[in-house]
Amino acid sequence: QLHLTMSEKNELTKSLEMVQKELQEKESEMKREMSENKDRLLQAAKEHHDALTEANRKNEVKIEACQDKMNLLEHFISSQKLEIEHLKSNKEELSNSLKEANETLGELLKAKVR
């Protein structure tokens, strides 16, 4: 009986050792996989960050170009407004000169008729 019990104990011990070894192997494999997953996640996060940084840089360049264009257009509009005012003023002067010339012509014609 003792011999049988000792034999069973040895078998159970071997079985336990095998199970412990399997568990250690699985644990090692899981740790390795976790490490690989962590590395992939960090790489993906870095790539995402780099892509966002590049997109932001491109957007800033576009915004700056648009602001420059807007400033040029605002300057152009201001100069066009000044030109319009200048032309209105010239038109007014020409209208007054024409009116005076017509009045003078009218007076000269009346004087000629007399």
C-alpha positions, 0 to 999 in steps of 0.5 A: 500500500505504501509503495502504491501510495508513493508511486501515485505521489511520484506520478502526481508530483511529475504531473504537477511539475509538468503542469507548472512547466506548461504554466510557466511556458504559457506565462512567458509566451503571454509576457512576450506577446504583451511586450510585442503588443505594447511595442506595436501600440507605441509604434502606432501611437508614434505614427499617429502623432507624427501624422497629426503633427505633419497635418497640423504643419500643412494646415498652418502653412495653408492658413498662412497662405490664405491670410497672406492672400486675404491681406492682399485682397483687402489691400486691393479693395482699399486701393480700389475704393480710393480709386473709385472716390478719386473717379467720383471726384473727377466726375464731379469736377468734370460735370461742374466744368461741363455745366459752366461751359454750357452756361457760358456757351448759352450766354455767348449764343444769347449775346450773338443773337442780340 
